[in-house]
C-alpha cells in the first residue's frame, strides 16, 4: 500500500538534500571568492603604498632600508633591484619560491610545508626594481571554514524545520478527508444512502463518481434479481405441468419413467429455489438501511421456536453492542436463518450464538449440542469447490447458501465438532472491501 504522505516526504527529503548541496557549494564559492577579492584589494593597497614610498627614497636609502615602510603585522615585504635585495623577514622567506613570483607579476597562492597558507602580490616598480607583498591567510581561511560549517548547520536546521512544517501541513490537509471517511463508514453501516456533497473542490468529483457508481450498482443488482426471479417464475409453470402429466396414471409412461420424470422435475424445482436464494444475495456494497443485529436474531429465534414446537429450544445469545453487518439486512437474515435453522434442526435443546466485531472483521460462531458431524463430512464441507446438496440429510442443509454469502463478502467459513457432542460453524467477514 502506497502512503502519499511518505511519498511526499521522500521527495521533499531528496529535494532538500539537493538544495543543501547546492547552497553549500554556492556559499563556499561565494565566501571564498569574496574573501579572496577583499584580500587582493588589500594587497593592492599595500603595494601601492609601498611603490609610493619607494618613489620618495634615494637608492642609498633603499639599500640601507632604514625606511618607514607601511607596516602590517601579517605582511612580509621583499624588494629586489639589479644590485641588491631586501626582505622585512629574511628567515621565513628564505625557502619560498621568490624567483618564480618575481618572474610572474600578479597574484599567487602558496602553502608551505607547515600547511600555512599565503597570498602573494608580485609587482614591478621600475625597470630596475621589483617588490613582493606576502600576507598569511591561514587563520582567516580556518575562520572561513568554520563559517562554512555554521552555514551548513543553519541550512540543515532550516530545512529540518521546513520538513516538520511540511509534514504538519500534509497531515492537516489530509485531515480534511476524515469527514469523508466517516461518511463512507456511515454509508457502509447503512446510516446514509449516499455520500453528501463535499465542499473540497478536489474531493467533490470523487464523491459524485462514488454516488453515481452506487446508483449504478443498486440498479444493476435490482435488475439481476428481477431477471432471475422472472425466469424462475416462468419456469415453475411448465415444470408443474410436467409433474402433473407425469403423475397421471394414463399418460402412457412406464412406472420407472414416470418416477424418473417426477424426480427430475423435483430436482429442477430445487435448483430454481436455490438460485432464487442466491439471486437475493446483494453482496458487498453499501447497506440500504441500518438495522439491529440483536433484533434480527431475536426475530429468527422466535420464528424457529414456532417451526420446532416439539423441541425446548434454548438460545444462548451473546451479541456485542454496536456490532453491525457490512451489507444488506436481507443477506444477514438469509445467512443467520440458514445457520440457526440448521442448528435448531440438529440440536438437542441448546444453541449458542456469539456475534462480535474486532477492528477489521465481524466474527460469528454458532454451535449446537446435537450429534455432530463425521470428520469425512467436515472435510467435504470445507473442501473448496464442493457444491453442498441442500436436500441431503445432515448438516448440509442450507450450508451451501451460507458459504455463498460468506464468499460474496470475502469472508471465511469453517466447520468443527464440539465436545462432547455438537457441531459449530465459525465465520469471519471483513468489515471493509479488500482489493
C-alpha positions in Angstrom: 0.0 0.0 0.0 1.4 3.4 -1.0 1.3 6.3 1.5 1.0 9.7 -0.1 2.5 11.3 3.0 5.6 9.0 2.8 5.9 9.7 -1.0 5.8 13.4 -0.5 8.2 13.2 2.5 10.7 11.1 0.5 10.6 13.5 -2.4 11.0 16.5 -0.2 14.0 14.9 1.5 15.6 14.3 -1.9 14.9 17.9 -2.9 16.2 19.1 0.5 19.4 17.2 0.1 19.9 18.6 -3.4 19.2 22.1 -2.0 21.7 21.6 0.8 24.4 20.5 -1.6 23.7 23.5 -3.9 23.5 26.0 -1.1 26.7 24.7 0.5 28.6 24.8 -2.8 27.3 28.3 -3.6 28.1 29.6 -0.1 31.6 28.1 -0.2 32.2 29.6 -3.7 30.8 33.0 -2.8 32.5 33.3 0.5 35.9 32.2 -0.9 35.6 34.5 -3.9 34.6 37.4 -1.7 37.4 36.8 0.8 40.0 36.4 -2.0 38.7 39.6 -3.6 39.0 41.6 -0.4 42.5 40.2 0.3 43.6 41.1 -3.2 42.3 44.6 -2.8 44.1 44.9 0.5 47.4 43.7 -1.1 46.9 46.1 -4.0 46.6 49.0 -1.5 49.7 47.8 0.3 51.6 47.5 -3.0 50.5 51.0 -4.0 51.6 52.4 -0.6 55.0 50.6 -0.9 55.5 51.9 -4.5 54.6 55.4 -3.4 57.2 55.1 -0.5 59.9 53.9 -2.9 59.4 56.8 -5.2 60.4 59.2 -2.4 63.6 57.4 -1.4 67.0 57.6 -2.8 68.9 54.5 -4.0 71.1 54.8 -0.8 68.0 54.8 1.4 66.6 51.8 -0.5 69.8 49.9 0.1 70.1 50.7 3.8 66.4 50.3 4.2 66.0 52.2 7.4 62.7 53.0 5.7 59.4 53.9 7.2 57.7 51.1 5.2 53.9 50.7 5.5 53.9 48.3 8.4 51.4 45.5 8.8 51.7 42.7 11.3 50.7 40.0 8.8 52.6 41.3 5.7 56.1 40.5 4.6 57.8 42.7 2.0 60.6 41.6 -0.4 62.3 44.2 -2.6 64.8 43.3 -5.3 66.9 45.5 -7.6 69.6 44.8 -10.1 72.3 45.2 -7.4 70.6 44.1 -4.2 67.6 42.6 -2.4 65.9 43.2 0.9 63.2 41.4 3.0 61.4 42.5 6.1 61.5 38.9 7.2 64.6 37.3 5.6 64.4 34.0 7.6 60.8 32.9 6.9 61.1 33.7 3.1 64.4 32.0 2.5 62.7 28.8 1.4 59.9 30.5 -0.6 59.9 30.4 -4.5 60.7 34.1 -4.7 62.2 33.8 -8.2 59.0 32.3 -9.6 56.9 35.1 -8.1 59.3 37.8 -9.4 59.2 36.3 -12.9 55.4 36.3 -13.0 53.9 39.6 -11.7 50.4 39.3 -10.3 48.7 37.4 -7.5 49.9 33.9 -6.3 48.7 31.5 -3.7 51.1 29.4 -1.7 51.2 26.8 1.1 54.4 25.9 2.9 55.5 22.6 4.5 53.7 23.5 7.7 50.4 23.9 6.0 50.4 27.6 6.3 48.6 29.5 3.5 49.8 32.7 1.9 48.5 35.2 -0.7 51.3 37.0 -2.7 51.3 40.1 -4.8 54.3 40.4 -7.2 54.7 43.8 -8.9 57.4 45.6 -11.0 58.1 49.1 -9.7 60.5 50.1 -12.5 62.9 48.6 -15.0 65.4 48.0 -12.2 63.2 47.2 -9.2 60.5 44.7 -8.2 58.8 44.0 -4.9 56.6 41.3 -3.4 53.9 41.7 -0.6 53.1 38.4 1.2 50.2 38.0 3.5 49.5 34.9 5.6 45.9 33.7 5.3 46.0 30.6 7.4 43.9 31.9 10.3 41.5 33.7 8.0 40.9 30.6 5.9 40.3 28.5 9.1 37.8 31.0 10.2 36.2 30.9 6.8 35.9 27.1 7.0 34.3 27.4 10.4 31.8 29.8 8.9 31.1 27.3 6.2 30.3 24.7 8.9 28.0 27.2 10.7 26.2 28.0 7.5 25.8 24.3 6.6 24.3 23.7 10.1 22.0 26.6 9.7 20.8 25.4 6.3 20.2 21.9 7.6 18.3 23.2 10.7 16.2 25.5 8.5 15.3 22.6 6.2 14.5 20.3 9.1 12.1 23.0 10.4 10.6 23.3 7.0 10.3 19.5 6.8 8.4 19.4 10.1 6.2 22.2 9.0 5.6 20.4 5.7 4.6 17.2 7.5 2.2 19.2 9.7 0.7 20.8 6.6 0.3 17.5 4.9 -1.4 15.9 7.9 -3.7 18.9 8.3 -4.5 18.7 4.6 -5.3 15.0 4.8 -7.3 15.6 8.0 -9.8 17.3 5.6 -10.5 13.8 4.3 -11.5 12.5 7.8 -15.2 13.6 7.4 -15.3 11.8 4.0 -14.0 8.6 5.7 -16.6 8.9 8.5 -19.3 9.4 5.9 -18.2 6.3 4.0 -18.2 4.3 7.2 -21.8 5.6 7.9 -22.7 4.6 4.3 -21.3 1.1 4.9 -23.3 0.8 8.1 -26.5 1.8 6.3 -26.9 5.1 8.1 -26.8 7.1 4.8 -27.9 6.0 1.3 -25.3 8.2 -0.5 -22.4 10.4 0.3 -23.2 14.1 0.9 -21.5 16.6 -1.4 -18.1 17.7 -0.3 -17.1 21.4 -0.1 -13.5 20.5 -1.1 -13.1 21.1 -4.8 -10.6 18.2 -5.3 -12.9 15.7 -3.5 -16.2 16.8 -4.9 -15.8 15.0 -8.3 -14.8 11.8 -6.4 -17.9 11.9 -4.2 -20.1 12.4 -7.2 -18.4 9.5 -9.0 -18.9 7.2 -5.9 -22.6 8.2 -5.7 -23.1 7.5 -9.4 -21.4 4.1 -9.0 -23.6 3.3 -6.0 -26.7 4.1 -8.0 -25.5 2.1 -11.0 -24.7 -1.0 -8.8 -28.0 -0.8 -7.0 -29.9 -0.6 -10.3 -27.9 -3.4 -11.8 -28.4 -5.6 -8.7 -32.2 -5.0 -8.8 -32.3 -5.8 -12.5 -30.4 -9.0 -12.0 -32.6 -10.1 -9.1 -35.7 -9.3 -11.1 -34.5 -11.1 -14.1 -33.6 -14.3 -12.2 -37.0 -14.1 -10.4 -38.9 -13.6 -13.7 -37.1 -16.6 -15.3 -37.6 -18.8 -12.3 -41.3 -17.8 -12.1 -41.7 -18.5 -15.8 -40.1 -22.0 -15.4 -42.3 -23.0 -12.5 -45.5 -23.3 -14.6 -44.0 -25.7 -17.2 -42.4 -27.8 -14.5 -45.7 -28.0 -12.7 -47.4 -29.1 -15.9 -44.7 -31.8 -16.5 -45.1 -33.0 -12.9 -48.9 -33.2 -13.3 -48.6 -35.1 -16.5 -46.1 -37.5 -15.0 -48.4 -38.2 -12.1 -51.3 -39.0 -14.3 -51.8 -42.8 -14.5 -52.9 -43.0 -18.1 -50.0 -40.9 -19.5 -48.5 -43.9 -21.3 -45.3 -43.8 -19.3 -43.8 -46.8 -17.6 -43.7 -46.6 -13.8 -39.9 -46.3 -13.9 -40.1 -43.5 -16.5 -42.8 -41.7 -14.5 -40.8 -41.9 -11.3 -37.7 -40.6 -13.1 -39.6 -37.7 -14.7 -41.0 -36.7 -11.3 -37.6 -36.9 -9.7 -36.1 -34.7 -12.4 -39.0 -32.2 -12.0 -38.4 -32.0 -8.3 -34.7 -31.5 -8.9 -35.5 -28.6 -11.2 -37.7 -27.1 -8.6 -34.9 -27.5 -6.0 -32.4 -25.8 -8.4 -34.8 -22.9 -9.1 -35.4 -22.4 -5.4 -31.6 -22.5 -4.7 -30.9 -20.0 -7.5 -33.6 -17.7 -6.3 -32.0 -17.6 -2.8 -28.6 -16.8 -4.5 -30.2 -14.1 -6.5 -31.4 -12.4 -3.3 -27.8 -12.1 -2.1 -26.9 -8.5 -2.7 -23.2 -8.9 -1.9 -20.8 -6.4 -0.6 -21.7 -2.8 -1.4 -23.4 -0.5 0.9 -26.3 -1.0 3.3 -29.6 0.3 2.1 -30.7 0.7 5.7 -29.3 0.4 9.2 -30.7 -2.5 11.2 -30.2 -4.0 14.6 -28.5 -7.4 14.6 -29.9 -8.2 18.1 -33.4 -7.6 16.9 -33.0 -9.6 13.7 -31.5 -12.6 15.6 -34.3 -12.4 18.3 -36.9 -12.5 15.5 -35.3 -15.5 13.9 -35.1 -17.3 17.2 -38.8 -16.7 17.9 -39.7 -18.0 14.4 -37.6 -21.2 14.9 -39.4 -21.9 18.2 -42.6 -21.9 16.2 -41.2 -24.1 13.5 -39.9 -26.7 16.0 -42.6 -26.7 18.7 -41.6 -30.2 19.9 -38.1 -29.1 21.0 -37.4 -27.0 24.1 -35.1 -24.7 22.2 -32.8 -22.6 24.3 -30.9 -19.8 22.5 -27.8 -18.6 24.3 -27.2 -15.3 22.5 -24.0 -13.2 23.0 -24.1 -10.2 20.7 -21.7 -7.3 21.3 -23.2 -3.9 21.3 -22.6 -1.6 18.3 -21.9 -4.6 16.1 -23.0 -4.2 12.5 -23.2 -6.3 9.4 -21.3 -4.8 6.4 -24.1 -5.4 3.9 -27.8 -5.8 3.3 -30.1 -6.9 6.0 -31.6 -9.5 3.6 -28.2 -11.1 3.2 -27.8 -11.2 7.0 -31.2 -12.7 7.5 -30.5 -15.3 4.8 -27.2 -16.1 6.4 -28.4 -16.4 10.0 -31.6 -18.0 9.0 -29.8 -20.9 7.4 -27.3 -21.2 10.3 -29.9 -21.0 13.1 -32.3 -23.4 11.2 -29.5 -25.9 10.7 -28.6 -25.7 14.4 -32.2 -25.9 15.6 -32.8 -29.0 13.4 -30.0 -31.0 14.9 -29.6 -29.7 18.4 -30.9 -31.5 21.5 -32.1 -28.3 23.1 -29.3 -25.6 23.2 -27.9 -23.3 20.6 -25.1 -20.9 21.4 -24.6 -17.9 19.2 -21.8 -15.3 19.5 -21.5 -12.3 17.3 -18.7 -9.8 17.9 -16.6 -7.3 16.0 -12.9 -6.7 16.0 -11.1 -3.7 14.4 -11.3 -5.2 10.9 -13.7 -8.2 11.0 -17.1 -9.4 12.0 -17.0 -12.8 13.8 -19.9 -15.2 14.1 -19.9 -18.5 15.9 -22.9 -20.8 16.2 -22.9 -24.2 17.8 -25.4 -26.8 18.9 -25.4 -29.8 21.2 -26.6 -32.3 18.6 -25.0 -35.5 17.3 -22.2 -33.6 15.5 -20.8 -34.5 12.1 -18.2 -37.1 11.0 -14.7 -35.9 10.1 -15.1 -37.1 6.5 -18.3 -34.9 6.2 -16.5 -31.9 7.7 -13.6 -32.3 5.2 -16.2 -32.4 2.4 -17.9 -29.3 3.7 -14.7 -27.4 3.9 -13.3 -28.6 0.6 -13.1 -25.7 -1.9 -15.4 -26.1 -5.0 -17.7 -28.7 -3.5 -21.4 -28.0 -4.0 -23.4 -29.0 -1.0 -26.8 -30.6 -1.7 -29.4 -28.8 0.2 -31.9 -31.7 0.3 -29.3 -34.2 1.6 -29.6 -35.4 5.2 -27.2 -34.0 7.8 -25.6 -30.6 8.3 -25.5 -29.9 4.6 -28.9 -28.3 4.8 -28.6 -24.6 3.9 -24.8 -24.5 4.3 -24.3 -24.1 0.6 -26.2 -20.7 0.8 -24.1 -19.8 3.9 -20.9 -20.5 2.1 -22.1 -18.5 -1.0 -23.0 -15.5 1.2 -19.7 -15.6 3.1 -17.7 -15.8 -0.1 -19.7 -12.8 -1.6 -18.5 -10.8 1.4 -14.9 -12.0 1.1 -15.1 -13.9 4.3 -14.1 -17.4 5.6 -16.2 -20.2 7.0 -15.1 -23.3 8.9 -16.9 -26.3 10.4 -15.9 -28.1 13.5 -17.2 -30.6 16.0 -17.6 -29.5 19.6 -17.0 -31.5 22.7 -18.5 -33.8 24.0 -21.2 -33.6 21.2 -22.4 -31.0 18.7 -21.4 -29.0 15.6 -20.1 -25.5 15.2 -19.8 -23.0 12.4 -17.2 -20.2 12.6 -17.4 -17.2 10.2 -15.2 -14.2 9.7 -16.2 -11.4 7.4 -14.0 -8.3 6.7 -15.8 -5.0 7.6 -14.2 -3.3 4.5 -13.7 -4.4 0.9 -10.3 -5.9 0.3 -8.8 -5.4 -3.1 
